[in-house]
Amino acid sequence: MSHDTGADVDELLTMSRPELDRLFRASHPGEVPRGEGRGTVLMARGAKVSKTVAALARLLAWQGKVFDRDGGGLRNRVTPFGIRAIRAKVYQDESLQDGGECTVLDYSRTSLVAHWIRDEIRQVGPHLYLGIVYWGRRRILNFSLHFAGPHT
């Protein structure tokens, strides 16, 4: 089921952290994504700073995530070359944010590099997901994933 809040990536880049939190809480998990999602780091520091940080992060470090066809796992696209690395297990569970259902991207058993990281995503528009990154139980940043078309 698609949950359309009317948000797009450009709008997410302009939002503050409390606005991103409200949007996340108001959204449903949606279907577990499949295929390649273009990632955008959301710093919640105003449009100009957020767009600059997002562009640098995509250029130098992280381009997004590629979900398995069965929806049970993923790999991140990292480095300027888009190497598929840093695996995660994907499943639906309760959110650390609000206890509601979300899609969890769990690195605890699949990655030596990121074993303390847990991402949570919810669908905020057609082909668009809003995510939260946790280091343990501490929230560290937001991100979005945009899929070019149907991913089921």
N, CA, C and O atoms as a GROMACS GRO file, in nm:
protein
  608
    1MET      N    1   0.083  -0.118   0.000
    1MET     CA    2   0.000   0.000   0.000
    1MET      C    3   0.088   0.125   0.000
    1MET      O    4   0.175   0.138   0.086
    2SER      N    5   0.069   0.212  -0.091
    2SER     CA    6   0.144   0.337  -0.098
    2SER      C    7   0.083   0.439  -0.004
    2SER      O    8  -0.038   0.450   0.008
    3HIS      N    9   0.170   0.514   0.061
    3HIS     CA   10   0.126   0.620   0.150
    3HIS      C   11   0.181   0.750   0.094
    3HIS      O   12   0.302   0.774   0.100
    4ASP      N   13   0.094   0.834   0.041
    4ASP     CA   14   0.139   0.956  -0.025
    4ASP      C   15   0.116   1.077   0.064
    4ASP      O   16   0.003   1.120   0.083
    5THR      N   17   0.225   1.131   0.118
    5THR     CA   18   0.217   1.251   0.200
    5THR      C   19   0.238   1.377   0.117
    5THR      O   20   0.228   1.488   0.167
    6GLY      N   21   0.269   1.358  -0.012
    6GLY     CA   22   0.296   1.471  -0.098
    6GLY      C   23   0.442   1.515  -0.092
    6GLY      O   24   0.481   1.610  -0.161
    7ALA      N   25   0.523   1.448  -0.011
    7ALA     CA   26   0.663   1.487   0.004
    7ALA      C   27   0.745   1.441  -0.115
    7ALA      O   28   0.715   1.339  -0.177
    8ASP      N   29   0.848   1.518  -0.147
    8ASP     CA   30   0.948   1.475  -0.244
    8ASP      C   31   1.085   1.502  -0.183
    8ASP      O   32   1.095   1.563  -0.076
    9VAL      N   33   1.190   1.456  -0.249
    9VAL     CA   34   1.325   1.467  -0.193
    9VAL      C   35   1.363   1.612  -0.168
    9VAL      O   36   1.420   1.643  -0.063
   10ASP      N   37   1.333   1.702  -0.260
   10ASP     CA   38   1.366   1.843  -0.240
   10ASP      C   39   1.298   1.900  -0.117
   10ASP      O   40   1.358   1.977  -0.041
   11GLU      N   41   1.173   1.862  -0.096
   11GLU     CA   42   1.102   1.910   0.023
   11GLU      C   43   1.164   1.853   0.150
   11GLU      O   44   1.178   1.924   0.250
   12LEU      N   45   1.201   1.725   0.147
   12LEU     CA   46   1.265   1.663   0.264
   12LEU      C   47   1.394   1.735   0.301
   12LEU      O   48   1.426   1.749   0.419
   13LEU      N   49   1.468   1.782   0.201
   13LEU     CA   50   1.593   1.854   0.226
   13LEU      C   51   1.571   1.986   0.298
   13LEU      O   52   1.664   2.036   0.362
   14THR      N   53   1.453   2.042   0.290
   14THR     CA   54   1.426   2.172   0.356
   14THR      C   55   1.370   2.155   0.497
   14THR      O   56   1.358   2.253   0.570
   15MET      N   57   1.335   2.032   0.536
   15MET     CA   58   1.269   2.010   0.664
   15MET      C   59   1.365   2.010   0.782
   15MET      O   60   1.481   1.970   0.770
   16SER      N   61   1.314   2.054   0.896
   16SER     CA   62   1.388   2.047   1.022
   16SER      C   63   1.375   1.905   1.078
   16SER      O   64   1.293   1.827   1.030
   17ARG      N   65   1.453   1.874   1.178
   17ARG     CA   66   1.444   1.742   1.241
   17ARG      C   67   1.304   1.718   1.300
   17ARG      O   68   1.249   1.610   1.281
   18PRO      N   69   1.245   1.815   1.372
   18PRO     CA   70   1.108   1.791   1.422
   18PRO      C   71   1.007   1.768   1.309
   18PRO      O   72   0.915   1.687   1.324
   19GLU      N   73   1.023   1.836   1.196
   19GLU     CA   74   0.933   1.813   1.082
   19GLU      C   75   0.953   1.673   1.025
   19GLU      O   76   0.855   1.606   0.991
   20LEU      N   77   1.078   1.629   1.013
   20LEU     CA   78   1.106   1.493   0.964
   20LEU      C   79   1.049   1.390   1.061
   20LEU      O   80   0.994   1.289   1.018
   21ASP      N   81   1.061   1.416   1.192
   21ASP     CA   82   1.005   1.325   1.292
   21ASP      C   83   0.853   1.314   1.277
   21ASP      O   84   0.798   1.204   1.281
   22ARG      N   85   0.786   1.427   1.260
   22ARG     CA   86   0.640   1.426   1.244
   22ARG      C   87   0.600   1.348   1.119
   22ARG      O   88   0.505   1.269   1.121
   23LEU      N   89   0.672   1.370   1.010
   23LEU     CA   90   0.642   1.299   0.886
   23LEU      C   91   0.663   1.149   0.903
   23LEU      O   92   0.581   1.069   0.858
   24PHE      N   93   0.772   1.110   0.967
   24PHE     CA   94   0.800   0.969   0.989
   24PHE      C   95   0.688   0.906   1.072
   24PHE      O   96   0.636   0.800   1.038
   25ARG      N   97   0.650   0.973   1.182
   25ARG     CA   98   0.545   0.919   1.270
   25ARG      C   99   0.411   0.909   1.198
   25ARG      O  100   0.332   0.819   1.227
   26ALA      N  101   0.383   1.001   1.105
   26ALA     CA  102   0.254   1.003   1.034
   26ALA      C  103   0.249   0.905   0.917
   26ALA      O  104   0.144   0.888   0.855
   27SER      N  105   0.362   0.842   0.885
   27SER     CA  106   0.371   0.757   0.766
   27SER      C  107   0.360   0.609   0.802
   27SER      O  108   0.381   0.568   0.916
   28HIS      N  109   0.326   0.530   0.701
   28HIS     CA  110   0.313   0.385   0.713
   28HIS      C  111   0.438   0.320   0.657
   28HIS      O  112   0.510   0.382   0.578
   29PRO      N  113   0.466   0.194   0.695
   29PRO     CA  114   0.587   0.129   0.645
   29PRO      C  115   0.589   0.112   0.494
   29PRO      O  116   0.695   0.117   0.433
   30GLY      N  117   0.473   0.091   0.433
   30GLY     CA  118   0.470   0.061   0.290
   30GLY      C  119   0.525  -0.078   0.265
   30GLY      O  120   0.556  -0.152   0.359
   31GLU      N  121   0.537  -0.112   0.138
   31GLU     CA  122   0.595  -0.240   0.101
   31GLU      C  123   0.746  -0.236   0.123
   31GLU      O  124   0.808  -0.130   0.115
   32VAL      N  125   0.805  -0.353   0.151
   32VAL     CA  126   0.951  -0.360   0.158
   32VAL      C  127   1.003  -0.332   0.018
   32VAL      O  128   0.963  -0.398  -0.078
   33PRO      N  129   1.094  -0.235   0.006
   33PRO     CA  130   1.144  -0.200  -0.129
   33PRO      C  131   1.221  -0.315  -0.193
   33PRO      O  132   1.272  -0.404  -0.125
   34ARG      N  133   1.228  -0.309  -0.324
   34ARG     CA  134   1.312  -0.401  -0.403
   34ARG      C  135   1.378  -0.318  -0.510
   34ARG      O  136   1.321  -0.223  -0.561
   35GLY      N  137   1.501  -0.356  -0.544
   35GLY     CA  138   1.575  -0.283  -0.644
   35GLY      C  139   1.657  -0.170  -0.584
   35GLY      O  140   1.683  -0.167  -0.464
   36GLU      N  141   1.698  -0.079  -0.671
   36GLU     CA  142   1.792   0.025  -0.633
   36GLU      C  143   1.723   0.155  -0.595
   36GLU      O  144   1.644   0.210  -0.672
   37GLY      N  145   1.753   0.202  -0.474
   37GLY     CA  146   1.701   0.329  -0.426
   37GLY      C  147   1.812   0.432  -0.417
   37GLY      O  148   1.917   0.407  -0.358
   38ARG      N  149   1.789   0.548  -0.478
   38ARG     CA  150   1.887   0.656  -0.472
   38ARG      C  151   1.879   0.723  -0.335
   38ARG      O  152   1.773   0.770  -0.293
   39GLY      N  153   1.991   0.727  -0.267
   39GLY     CA  154   1.996   0.779  -0.132
   39GLY      C  155   2.029   0.927  -0.125
   39GLY      O  156   2.107   0.979  -0.206
   40THR      N  157   1.969   0.994  -0.027
   40THR     CA  158   1.999   1.134   0.002
   40THR      C  159   2.011   1.149   0.152
   40THR      O  160   1.919   1.115   0.226
   41VAL      N  161   2.125   1.200   0.198
   41VAL     CA  162   2.144   1.230   0.339
   41VAL      C  163   2.066   1.357   0.371
   41VAL      O  164   2.074   1.456   0.299
   42LEU      N  165   1.988   1.352   0.481
   42LEU     CA  166   1.907   1.466   0.523
   42LEU      C  167   1.963   1.520   0.654
   42LEU      O  168   1.946   1.458   0.759
   43MET      N  169   2.030   1.634   0.648
   43MET     CA  170   2.094   1.691   0.766
   43MET      C  171   2.002   1.776   0.852
   43MET      O  172   2.034   1.803   0.968
   44ALA      N  173   1.888   1.820   0.799
   44ALA     CA  174   1.792   1.903   0.873
   44ALA      C  175   1.859   2.030   0.924
   44ALA      O  176   1.843   2.068   1.040
   45ARG      N  177   1.933   2.096   0.837
   45ARG     CA  178   2.005   2.218   0.874
   45ARG      C  179   1.972   2.334   0.780
   45ARG      O  180   2.052   2.427   0.767
   46GLY      N  181   1.859   2.330   0.716
   46GLY     CA  182   1.825   2.433   0.618
   46GLY      C  183   1.858   2.384   0.479
   46GLY      O  184   1.948   2.301   0.460
   47ALA      N  185   1.786   2.436   0.382
   47ALA     CA  186   1.796   2.385   0.245
   47ALA      C  187   1.937   2.395   0.188
   47ALA      O  188   1.987   2.298   0.131
   48LYS      N  189   2.002   2.508   0.202
   48LYS     CA  190   2.133   2.528   0.139
   48LYS      C  191   2.238   2.432   0.196
   48LYS      O  192   2.309   2.365   0.121
   49VAL      N  193   2.247   2.425   0.328
   49VAL     CA  194   2.345   2.337   0.392
   49VAL      C  195   2.311   2.191   0.363
   49VAL      O  196   2.398   2.111   0.330
   50SER      N  197   2.182   2.157   0.376
   50SER     CA  198   2.140   2.018   0.353
   50SER      C  199   2.168   1.972   0.212
   50SER      O  200   2.215   1.860   0.191
   51LYS      N  201   2.141   2.056   0.114
   51LYS     CA  202   2.167   2.019  -0.026
   51LYS      C  203   2.316   2.001  -0.052
   51LYS      O  204   2.356   1.910  -0.125
   52THR      N  205   2.398   2.087   0.007
   52THR     CA  206   2.543   2.077  -0.010
   52THR      C  207   2.596   1.948   0.052
   52THR      O  208   2.674   1.875  -0.010
   53VAL      N  209   2.554   1.919   0.176
   53VAL     CA  210   2.598   1.798   0.244
   53VAL      C  211   2.551   1.674   0.168
   53VAL      O  212   2.627   1.578   0.151
   54ALA      N  213   2.426   1.676   0.123
   54ALA     CA  214   2.371   1.562   0.049
   54ALA      C  215   2.451   1.535  -0.079
   54ALA      O  216   2.481   1.420  -0.112
   55ALA      N  217   2.484   1.642  -0.151
   55ALA     CA  218   2.560   1.626  -0.275
   55ALA      C  219   2.700   1.571  -0.247
   55ALA      O  220   2.747   1.483  -0.318
   56LEU      N  221   2.767   1.622  -0.144
   56LEU     CA  222   2.901   1.574  -0.109
   56LEU      C  223   2.897   1.428  -0.063
   56LEU      O  224   2.982   1.348  -0.101
   57ALA      N  225   2.798   1.394   0.020
   57ALA     CA  226   2.786   1.256   0.068
   57ALA      C  227   2.766   1.160  -0.049
   57ALA      O  228   2.827   1.054  -0.053
   58ARG      N  229   2.679   1.198  -0.144
   58ARG     CA  230   2.654   1.111  -0.259
   58ARG      C  231   2.779   1.098  -0.345
   58ARG      O  232   2.810   0.989  -0.393
   59LEU      N  233   2.850   1.206  -0.366
   59LEU     CA  234   2.970   1.205  -0.449
   59LEU      C  235   3.082   1.122  -0.387
   59LEU      O  236   3.150   1.046  -0.456
   60LEU      N  237   3.102   1.135  -0.255
   60LEU     CA  238   3.219   1.076  -0.190
   60LEU      C  239   3.194   0.947  -0.113
   60LEU      O  240   3.286   0.865  -0.100
   61ALA      N  241   3.073   0.926  -0.062
   61ALA     CA  242   3.058   0.816   0.032
   61ALA      C  243   2.942   0.722   0.006
   61ALA      O  244   2.963   0.601  -0.001
   62TRP      N  245   2.820   0.773  -0.008
   62TRP     CA  246   2.703   0.686  -0.010
   62TRP      C  247   2.604   0.732  -0.117
   62TRP      O  248   2.560   0.847  -0.117
   63GLN      N  249   2.570   0.639  -0.210
   63GLN     CA  250   2.476   0.671  -0.317
   63GLN      C  251   2.336   0.614  -0.294
   63GLN      O  252   2.241   0.659  -0.357
   64GLY      N  253   2.324   0.518  -0.205
   64GLY     CA  254   2.192   0.459  -0.180
   64GLY      C  255   2.202   0.314  -0.141
   64GLY      O  256   2.306   0.267  -0.094
   65LYS      N  257   2.091   0.242  -0.160
   65LYS     CA  258   2.081   0.102  -0.120
   65LYS      C  259   2.020   0.020  -0.232
   65LYS      O  260   1.934   0.068  -0.305
   66VAL      N  261   2.066  -0.104  -0.245
   66VAL     CA  262   2.011  -0.196  -0.344
   66VAL      C  263   1.950  -0.314  -0.267
   66VAL      O  264   2.020  -0.392  -0.203
   67PHE      N  265   1.816  -0.323  -0.275
   67PHE     CA  266   1.742  -0.427  -0.205
   67PHE      C  267   1.734  -0.553  -0.290
   67PHE      O  268   1.717  -0.545  -0.412
   68ASP      N  269   1.747  -0.668  -0.226
   68ASP     CA  270   1.736  -0.797  -0.294
   68ASP      C  271   1.596  -0.813  -0.354
   68ASP      O  272   1.500  -0.749  -0.310
   69ARG      N  273   1.586  -0.897  -0.453
   69ARG     CA  274   1.456  -0.924  -0.518
   69ARG      C  275   1.354  -0.982  -0.422
   69ARG      O  276   1.234  -0.957  -0.434
   70ASP      N  277   1.403  -1.062  -0.325
   70ASP     CA  278   1.310  -1.123  -0.230
   70ASP      C  279   1.277  -1.029  -0.113
   70ASP      O  280   1.193  -1.063  -0.030
   71GLY      N  281   1.342  -0.913  -0.106
   71GLY     CA  282   1.314  -0.816  -0.002
   71GLY      C  283   1.376  -0.848   0.132
   71GLY      O  284   1.351  -0.777   0.229
   72GLY      N  285   1.456  -0.954   0.141
   72GLY     CA  286   1.512  -0.996   0.269
   72GLY      C  287   1.646  -0.937   0.305
   72GLY      O  288   1.694  -0.956   0.417
   73GLY      N  289   1.709  -0.866   0.213
   73GLY     CA  290   1.841  -0.810   0.240
   73GLY      C  291   1.871  -0.694   0.147
   73GLY      O  292   1.794  -0.663   0.057
   74LEU      N  293   1.984  -0.632   0.171
   74LEU     CA  294   2.028  -0.522   0.086
   74LEU      C  295   2.178  -0.505   0.096
   74LEU      O  296   2.244  -0.562   0.183
   75ARG      N  297   2.230  -0.425   0.005
   75ARG     CA  298   2.369  -0.377   0.009
   75ARG      C  299   2.365  -0.227  -0.017
   75ARG      O  300   2.285  -0.179  -0.097
   76ASN      N  301   2.452  -0.156   0.051
   76ASN     CA  302   2.465  -0.013   0.028
   76ASN      C  303   2.556   0.013  -0.090
   76ASN      O  304   2.650  -0.063  -0.115
   77ARG      N  305   2.528   0.119  -0.164
   77ARG     CA  306   2.618   0.164  -0.272
   77ARG      C  307   2.708   0.271  -0.211
   77ARG      O  308   2.662   0.379  -0.174
   78VAL      N  309   2.837   0.240  -0.203
   78VAL     CA  310   2.932   0.328  -0.135
   78VAL      C  311   3.052   0.359  -0.223
   78VAL      O  312   3.075   0.293  -0.324
   79THR      N  313   3.126   0.457  -0.185
   79THR     CA  314   3.244   0.512  -0.251
   79THR      C  315   3.203   0.586  -0.378
   79THR      O  316   3.090   0.570  -0.425
   80PRO      N  317   3.291   0.665  -0.435
   80PRO     CA  318   3.258   0.734  -0.560
   80PRO      C  319   3.226   0.638  -0.674
   80PRO      O  320   3.170   0.680  -0.776
   81PHE      N  321   3.262   0.510  -0.659
   81PHE     CA  322   3.242   0.412  -0.765
   81PHE      C  323   3.112   0.333  -0.750
   81PHE      O  324   3.081   0.248  -0.833
   82GLY      N  325   3.035   0.360  -0.645
   82GLY     CA  326   2.907   0.292  -0.625
   82GLY      C  327   2.919   0.144  -0.596
   82GLY      O  328   2.833   0.065  -0.636
   83ILE      N  329   3.026   0.104  -0.526
   83ILE     CA  330   3.048  -0.036  -0.492
   83ILE      C  331   2.938  -0.084  -0.400
   83ILE      O  332   2.900  -0.016  -0.305
   84ARG      N  333   2.886  -0.203  -0.428
   84ARG     CA  334   2.781  -0.262  -0.344
   84ARG      C  335   2.847  -0.334  -0.228
   84ARG      O  336   2.912  -0.438  -0.246
   85ALA      N  337   2.830  -0.280  -0.109
   85ALA     CA  338   2.895  -0.333   0.011
   85ALA      C  339   2.806  -0.304   0.132
   85ALA      O  340   2.700  -0.242   0.119
   86ILE      N  341   2.848  -0.347   0.246
   86ILE     CA  342   2.780  -0.324   0.374
   86ILE      C  343   2.638  -0.379   0.368
   86ILE      O  344   2.542  -0.306   0.341
   87ARG      N  345   2.628  -0.507   0.394
   87ARG     CA  346   2.501  -0.580   0.386
   87ARG      C  347   2.414  -0.553   0.509
   87ARG      O  348   2.464  -0.522   0.617
   88ALA      N  349   2.284  -0.567   0.489
   88ALA     CA  350   2.187  -0.558   0.599
   88ALA      C  351   2.076  -0.660   0.576
   88ALA      O  352   2.044  -0.694   0.462
   89LYS      N  353   2.019  -0.705   0.685
   89LYS     CA  354   1.899  -0.789   0.680
   89LYS      C  355   1.781  -0.693   0.686
   89LYS      O  356   1.784  -0.593   0.758
   90VAL      N  357   1.675  -0.724   0.609
   90VAL     CA  358   1.558  -0.636   0.599
   90VAL      C  359   1.435  -0.710   0.649
   90VAL      O  360   1.408  -0.822   0.607
   91TYR      N  361   1.361  -0.646   0.740
   91TYR     CA  362   1.238  -0.705   0.792
   91TYR      C  363   1.150  -0.596   0.853
   91TYR      O  364   1.197  -0.484   0.877
   92GLN      N  365   1.024  -0.628   0.876
   92GLN     CA  366   0.933  -0.533   0.939
   92GLN      C  367   0.929  -0.560   1.089
   92GLN      O  368   0.924  -0.675   1.133
   93ASP      N  369   0.930  -0.449   1.168
   93ASP     CA  370   0.931  -0.460   1.312
   93ASP      C  371   0.888  -0.326   1.371
   93ASP      O  372   0.854  -0.233   1.298
   94GLU      N  373   0.890  -0.317   1.504
   94GLU     CA  374   0.855  -0.193   1.572
   94GLU      C  375   0.968  -0.091   1.560
   94GLU      O  376   1.086  -0.125   1.567
   95SER      N  377   0.929   0.034   1.542
   95SER     CA  378   1.024   0.144   1.533
   95SER      C  379   1.073   0.186   1.671
   95SER      O  380   0.996   0.191   1.766
   96LEU      N  381   1.201   0.216   1.680
   96LEU     CA  382   1.256   0.276   1.802
   96LEU      C  383   1.200   0.417   1.821
   96LEU      O  384   1.194   0.467   1.934
   97GLN      N  385   1.160   0.481   1.713
   97GLN     CA  386   1.109   0.619   1.715
   97GLN      C  387   0.976   0.629   1.789
   97GLN      O  388   0.959   0.715   1.875
   98ASP      N  389   0.881   0.540   1.754
   98ASP     CA  390   0.746   0.556   1.809
   98ASP      C  391   0.674   0.426   1.838
   98ASP      O  392   0.557   0.428   1.877
   99GLY      N  393   0.741   0.312   1.821
   99GLY     CA  394   0.679   0.183   1.848
   99GLY      C  395   0.588   0.132   1.738
   99GLY      O  396   0.541   0.018   1.745
  100GLY      N  397   0.562   0.214   1.635
  100GLY     CA  398   0.480   0.172   1.523
  100GLY      C  399   0.560   0.083   1.428
  100GLY      O  400   0.682   0.070   1.441
  101GLU      N  401   0.490   0.023   1.333
  101GLU     CA  402   0.556  -0.066   1.238
  101GLU      C  403   0.642   0.014   1.139
  101GLU      O  404   0.603   0.121   1.094
  102CYS      N  405   0.758  -0.041   1.107
  102CYS     CA  406   0.847   0.018   1.006
  102CYS      C  407   0.925  -0.096   0.941
  102CYS      O  408   0.916  -0.211   0.983
  103THR      N  409   0.999  -0.062   0.839
  103THR     CA  410   1.091  -0.158   0.778
  103THR      C  411   1.228  -0.133   0.839
  103THR      O  412   1.280  -0.022   0.834
  104VAL      N  413   1.286  -0.237   0.898
  104VAL     CA  414   1.416  -0.228   0.965
  104VAL      C  415   1.524  -0.277   0.870
  104VAL      O  416   1.509  -0.379   0.803
  105LEU      N  417   1.634  -0.203   0.865
  105LEU     CA  418   1.753  -0.241   0.790
  105LEU      C  419   1.860  -0.269   0.897
  105LEU      O  420   1.920  -0.176   0.950
  106ASP      N  421   1.882  -0.394   0.926
  106ASP     CA  422   1.959  -0.438   1.043
  106ASP      C  423   2.097  -0.487   1.002
  106ASP      O  424   2.110  -0.585   0.929
  107TYR      N  425   2.198  -0.418   1.049
  107TYR     CA  426   2.337  -0.451   1.016
  107TYR      C  427   2.405  -0.535   1.125
  107TYR      O  428   2.522  -0.572   1.109
  108SER      N  429   2.336  -0.565   1.234
  108SER     CA  430   2.399  -0.625   1.351
  108SER      C  431   2.460  -0.762   1.326
  108SER      O  432   2.558  -0.798   1.390
  109ARG      N  433   2.405  -0.839   1.233
  109ARG     CA  434   2.456  -0.974   1.208
  109ARG      C  435   2.518  -0.990   1.069
  109ARG      O  436   2.560  -1.100   1.032
  110THR      N  437   2.522  -0.882   0.994
  110THR     CA  438   2.568  -0.895   0.855
  110THR      C  439   2.691  -0.811   0.823
  110THR      O  440   2.750  -0.827   0.716
  111SER      N  441   2.732  -0.722   0.913
  111SER     CA  442   2.840  -0.630   0.881
  111SER      C  443   2.934  -0.609   0.999
  111SER      O  444   2.892  -0.574   1.108
  112LEU      N  445   3.061  -0.632   0.974
  112LEU     CA  446   3.161  -0.600   1.076
  112LEU      C  447   3.180  -0.448   1.087
  112LEU      O  448   3.203  -0.395   1.196
  113VAL      N  449   3.168  -0.380   0.975
  113VAL     CA  450   3.189  -0.235   0.971
  113VAL      C  451   3.074  -0.160   1.038
  113VAL      O  452   3.098  -0.059   1.105
  114ALA      N  453   2.951  -0.206   1.021
  114ALA     CA  454   2.834  -0.131   1.067
  114ALA      C  455   2.745  -0.211   1.161
  114ALA      O  456   2.624  -0.189   1.164
  115HIS      N  457   2.802  -0.304   1.237
  115HIS     CA  458   2.720  -0.394   1.319
  115HIS      C  459   2.639  -0.322   1.427
  115HIS      O  460   2.545  -0.380   1.481
  116TRP      N  461   2.672  -0.200   1.460
  116TRP     CA  462   2.600  -0.123   1.562
  116TRP      C  463   2.492  -0.032   1.501
  116TRP      O  464   2.424   0.042   1.572
  117ILE      N  465   2.477  -0.039   1.368
  117ILE     CA  466   2.382   0.048   1.297
  117ILE      C  467   2.250  -0.023   1.271
  117ILE      O  468   2.246  -0.141   1.237
  118ARG      N  469   2.142   0.052   1.288
  118ARG     CA  470   2.006   0.008   1.255
  118ARG      C  471   1.939   0.125   1.184
  118ARG      O  472   1.933   0.236   1.236
  119ASP      N  473   1.888   0.099   1.064
  119ASP     CA  474   1.809   0.198   0.992
  119ASP      C  475   1.663   0.158   1.000
  119ASP      O  476   1.630   0.039   1.007
  120GLU      N  477   1.576   0.258   0.998
  120GLU     CA  478   1.433   0.234   0.990
  120GLU      C  479   1.379   0.320   0.877
  120GLU      O  480   1.419   0.436   0.863
  121ILE      N  481   1.288   0.265   0.796
  121ILE     CA  482   1.229   0.342   0.688
  121ILE      C  483   1.077   0.327   0.688
  121ILE      O  484   1.022   0.226   0.731
  122ARG      N  485   1.012   0.433   0.639
  122ARG     CA  486   0.869   0.433   0.612
  122ARG      C  487   0.845   0.505   0.480
  122ARG      O  488   0.920   0.595   0.443
  123GLN      N  489   0.741   0.463   0.412
  123GLN     CA  490   0.710   0.522   0.282
  123GLN      C  491   0.636   0.654   0.301
  123GLN      O  492   0.536   0.660   0.372
  124VAL      N  493   0.686   0.760   0.235
  124VAL     CA  494   0.626   0.893   0.247
  124VAL      C  495   0.569   0.945   0.115
  124VAL      O  496   0.510   1.052   0.111
  125GLY      N  497   0.586   0.870   0.010
  125GLY     CA  498   0.534   0.908  -0.121
  125GLY      C  499   0.554   0.794  -0.218
  125GLY      O  500   0.619   0.695  -0.186
  126PRO      N  501   0.498   0.808  -0.338
  126PRO     CA  502   0.521   0.704  -0.438
  126PRO      C  503   0.671   0.687  -0.463
  126PRO      O  504   0.739   0.781  -0.505
  127HIS      N  505   0.721   0.568  -0.438
  127HIS     CA  506   0.862   0.534  -0.463
  127HIS      C  507   0.958   0.611  -0.372
  127HIS      O  508   1.077   0.617  -0.401
  128LEU      N  509   0.909   0.670  -0.261
  128LEU     CA  510   0.994   0.752  -0.173
  128LEU      C  511   0.979   0.707  -0.028
  128LEU      O  512   0.868   0.694   0.024
  129TYR      N  513   1.094   0.682   0.036
  129TYR     CA  514   1.100   0.640   0.175
  129TYR      C  515   1.184   0.738   0.256
  129TYR      O  516   1.284   0.791   0.208
  130LEU      N  517   1.140   0.762   0.380
  130LEU     CA  518   1.214   0.844   0.476
  130LEU      C  519   1.277   0.748   0.575
  130LEU      O  520   1.210   0.657   0.624
  131GLY      N  521   1.405   0.770   0.606
  131GLY     CA  522   1.475   0.681   0.696
  131GLY      C  523   1.540   0.752   0.813
  131GLY      O  524   1.569   0.871   0.807
  132ILE      N  525   1.561   0.675   0.918
  132ILE     CA  526   1.634   0.720   1.036
  132ILE      C  527   1.749   0.622   1.058
  132ILE      O  528   1.730   0.501   1.047
  133VAL      N  529   1.867   0.674   1.088
  133VAL     CA  530   1.983   0.591   1.121
  133VAL      C  531   2.007   0.598   1.271
  133VAL      O  532   2.014   0.706   1.329
  134TYR      N  533   2.018   0.481   1.333
  134TYR     CA  534   2.050   0.472   1.476
  134TYR      C  535   2.187   0.408   1.492
  134TYR      O  536   2.222   0.313   1.421
  135TRP      N  537   2.264   0.459   1.586
  135TRP     CA  538   2.389   0.397   1.631
  135TRP      C  539   2.356   0.342   1.768
  135TRP      O  540   2.348   0.417   1.865
  136GLY      N  541   2.336   0.212   1.777
  136GLY     CA  542   2.278   0.155   1.898
  136GLY      C  543   2.134   0.205   1.907
  136GLY      O  544   2.054   0.181   1.818
  137ARG      N  545   2.103   0.274   2.017
  137ARG     CA  546   1.969   0.333   2.031
  137ARG      C  547   1.973   0.484   2.011
  137ARG      O  548   1.871   0.551   2.029
  138ARG      N  549   2.088   0.538   1.975
  138ARG     CA  550   2.103   0.681   1.954
  138ARG      C  551   2.083   0.717   1.807
  138ARG      O  552   2.151   0.665   1.719
  139ARG      N  553   1.991   0.805   1.784
  139ARG     CA  554   1.961   0.851   1.648
  139ARG      C  555   2.073   0.944   1.601
  139ARG      O  556   2.115   1.034   1.674
  140ILE      N  557   2.122   0.920   1.477
  140ILE     CA  558   2.231   1.005   1.430
  140ILE      C  559   2.198   1.088   1.307
  140ILE      O  560   2.254   1.197   1.291
  141LEU      N  561   2.110   1.041   1.220
  141LEU     CA  562   2.071   1.124   1.106
  141LEU      C  563   1.954   1.064   1.031
  141LEU      O  564   1.912   0.951   1.058
  142ASN      N  565   1.902   1.142   0.936
  142ASN     CA  566   1.794   1.097   0.849
  142ASN      C  567   1.846   1.081   0.707
  142ASN      O  568   1.950   1.135   0.671
  143PHE      N  569   1.771   1.006   0.628
  143PHE     CA  570   1.802   0.989   0.486
  143PHE      C  571   1.674   0.960   0.411
  143PHE      O  572   1.571   0.928   0.472
  144SER      N  573   1.680   0.971   0.280
  144SER     CA  574   1.568   0.929   0.198
  144SER      C  575   1.618   0.831   0.094
  144SER      O  576   1.736   0.828   0.060
  145LEU      N  577   1.526   0.749   0.045
  145LEU     CA  578   1.553   0.656  -0.065
  145LEU      C  579   1.444   0.679  -0.169
  145LEU      O  580   1.325   0.671  -0.139
  146HIS      N  581   1.487   0.706  -0.292
  146HIS     CA  582   1.392   0.727  -0.401
  146HIS      C  583   1.415   0.618  -0.506
  146HIS      O  584   1.528   0.596  -0.550
  147PHE      N  585   1.306   0.551  -0.544
  147PHE     CA  586   1.312   0.445  -0.642
  147PHE      C  587   1.254   0.498  -0.773
  147PHE      O  588   1.151   0.566  -0.772
  148ALA      N  589   1.318   0.468  -0.884
  148ALA     CA  590   1.277   0.522  -1.015
  148ALA      C  591   1.139   0.478  -1.057
  148ALA      O  592   1.072   0.550  -1.132
  149GLY      N  593   1.093   0.365  -1.012
  149GLY     CA  594   0.962   0.316  -1.053
  149GLY      C  595   0.918   0.206  -0.960
  149GLY      O  596   0.972   0.191  -0.851
  150PRO      N  597   0.821   0.129  -1.002
  150PRO     CA  598   0.773   0.020  -0.916
  150PRO      C  599   0.888  -0.071  -0.877
  150PRO      O  600   0.972  -0.107  -0.960
  151HIS      N  601   0.891  -0.108  -0.750
  151HIS     CA  602   1.001  -0.189  -0.698
  151HIS      C  603   0.951  -0.319  -0.637
  151HIS      O  604   1.026  -0.385  -0.565
  152THR      N  605   0.830  -0.356  -0.664
  152THR     CA  606   0.781  -0.483  -0.608
  152THR      C  607   0.790  -0.593  -0.710
  152THR      O  608   0.753  -0.707  -0.681
   0.00000   0.00000   0.00000
